[in-house]
Amino acid sequence: MKKAIVLIIFLLFTNQAYADKKFEKDLKILSKFNSFINNKGESYLSDIKFIKDKTIILIYAHGQLTDRREKCTKKWNKVPPAIYQLDGITINDFTVRVYHLCYGIGHAWTEKEEDYFWDVYDKNNQDPKSVLNLKDKNGELLLKKNVIYRRTKAMKLKIDEFVAKGFNNIVLSGISAGAWTSLVLKSDYPNLIDGVVGFAPARSGKYAKKNNIRVG
């Protein structure tokens, strides 16, 4: 059932109609913590003159502990040695540069809204189109409140930013939800993203609620 969320997210990305002020606020706060990471795990600004067509940008996305805004400064959200030790290495004349993306956008739907979303989806034979226009009591699309959509959107914006600067060799990496999001984006934009280094890609959902575990 969860595989369909890939299609839903893609459809919504291609039909976005209005700006999300809460999203923009969270993004502005979190972007202050974005940085390149050297092979010792230390942050540094892009003051080094990269040769753009000979640079591989390796973007790392952390996992997810909460649906609310999540700081990437916590030790469990930092770039692991297996990734940051790749910074500066050369592969076939291409130099790897590791980038830590703080993409933990919050403001996800409530449990009640989540139940409503998936109940409608199930009652309509799991047709993705059946949930595209579901809204909350304030008229906001439920899909745009979902943390999956918001964090995928944040990562895509960063990819677009690098491409606009002339970096065309993009590889995504991450753990858990970060790896899952990376795979979603690779699936949706195969020509934009060159590869994914994923550790334990997974996401929780309706069937992983506390004290109410069901098989789905």
N, C-alpha and C positions, 0 to 999 in steps of 0.2 A: 504493500500500500504506500509506503513512504517514497518509493521510487517516483511516483507521480509528482511529488513536490518539485522535482527537477524541472519538469515540463511547466508546472505552474509558475515557478520563479522566472523561467525564461520568458513565458508569455507576458508576465507583469513587467519585466525589464523592458520589453519592446513596446509596451503600451503605457508608460508612466505619464500621468497627466498633470501632476502638480507637485510643487516643492513641499517637503516635509520639514517644518521648522524644528521640531524636536530632533529629528535625525541630524540636521545641520548643526544644531547646538552640541550634540554629543560628539559629532565628528570633529568639530573645532576643538573641543576639550581634549579628545584623545590624540589628535594629530600632533600635539605638542610632544608626545612621547615616541613618535616614530623616529627611527634613526638607522644608519648603517651600523653594523656590528663587526668588529675586527676578529681575528682568529684567537683572541684571548677573551672574547665575550664582552668587550668594552664598546660603548657607543661612540660613534664619531660622525661628524657632519660630512656632507659630500663635498668637502673642500679639495679633495684629491681630483685631479683632472682625469676622469675616466675616458678611455677611447670607446665611444659609444657602440660602434659596430663590432667591437672586439670584447664587449663586456656582457657577461651573463648576470642579470639581476635575479637573485634568489630571494624571493619574498617569503618570510616565515609568519604564519598565523597561529596564535595560541588556541588552546581548547576553550571550553565554555563551562563555567561553574554556576552562572546565574543568567536569568533573562534580562536583568537590569544592566545599566552601564558598568562595564568591567574593566578595571585598570590592568594594563599589561605590565605594570611595574612589580607585581607580586612575583616572588621567585618561581612559582610553578608556571607562570606565563612567559618567562624569559626564554630566549633562544637556547636550545640545548647544545652541548659541545659537538654532537654529531653534525650539526648544521653550521654553527659559527666557526668551527675549525676549517671550513671550506673557504672562508673569505680569503681572497688573495691568491688562491691556487690557480694554476694555469692548465686548461684542458684544450688541446689542439689550438693553441694560440689565443684562446678566449680566457679572460680573467673573470673569476667568480667574485661577485660582491653581494654579501648577505645583508638583507634589509629586514628589520623588525617592524612589522605592521601592527600598530595598536588599533584594532578594528572592533573592539567590544561594544558596539552600539546597543543600547538598551531599548526600553519601552516596548516590550513584547506584549502579546495578548494575555488576558487573564485566563485562568483555568476554565471558567465558564465559557468564555469566547472560544477557547480551544476545543472544548467538548462540542459546542454548537457547530464549529467548522467541520470537524471530522464526522459528526452525525449526519450532517447534510451530505457530505461526500459519500458516506456509506449508503445512505438511502437512495442515492442517485447512481448506484452501480459503479461507484468510484470514478465518476466522470470528472476530470479536472475542471471542465468548464462550469460545473455546477457550483463551484465555490469562488470563482473569480470576482463576482460582484457582491459577495457577502460583506455587510458593513456593521460597525458597532453602533451604539446608541447615539453617537455624535456624527454619524455619517462617514466615518473613516473606513476605508477598505481593510478588512481583517488581515489580508495578506501583507499589507504594508506595515502592520503592527507586529507581524511575526518576526522573531529574532533571526530566523534563517534568512529571510529576505533582506533584512537590514544589514546584516553582517556580510552577506554576499555582495550587496550593493557597495558597501564600503571598500571591499577588496577590489571590486571591478573599477571603481573610481581611481584607486591608486595605480592599478595597471595602466589605465588610460593616461594617467599623468606621466608615467615613465615613457610610454610610447610617444606621447606628444613631445617629450624632450629628446626623442631620437633613439631611445633604447628599444630595440626590437627582439632581444633575446631574453624572454621572460620565463622563469621557472618558479612554480609555487611550491611551498612546503608547509607542513603543519602537523599538529597532533590532534587526535580526536575530532572535535567539531571543526578545527582549523584545517585538518586534512580532508574532511568531508566537503567543506566549502571549496577547497582547492580543486577537488575532483569534479564538483558541480560546474565550476567555471571552465575547467578544461573541456568538459563535455559540451558546454554551450558555445565556447569560443576556441575550437581546436586550432585555428590558424593564428590565434593571438598568443596562445600560451604553448610553450615548447615542451613542457613536462611537469610532472608532479612528484615530489618526494613526500610521501604520506606515512605517518606513523599512527596505526590503530584508528583509521577513519571511522567515525560513528557519530550518531546524534540520538538524543533521547526524544521521546514524544509521548503520545497519549497512553501507550501501553507500558510505560515505565514509571507510572505515578506511585508515589510513596503510599504504602499500605493498600494498594489497589492494583496489584500486578496482574496483567492479563496477557495471554498469548495472542499476538496479532500478526 
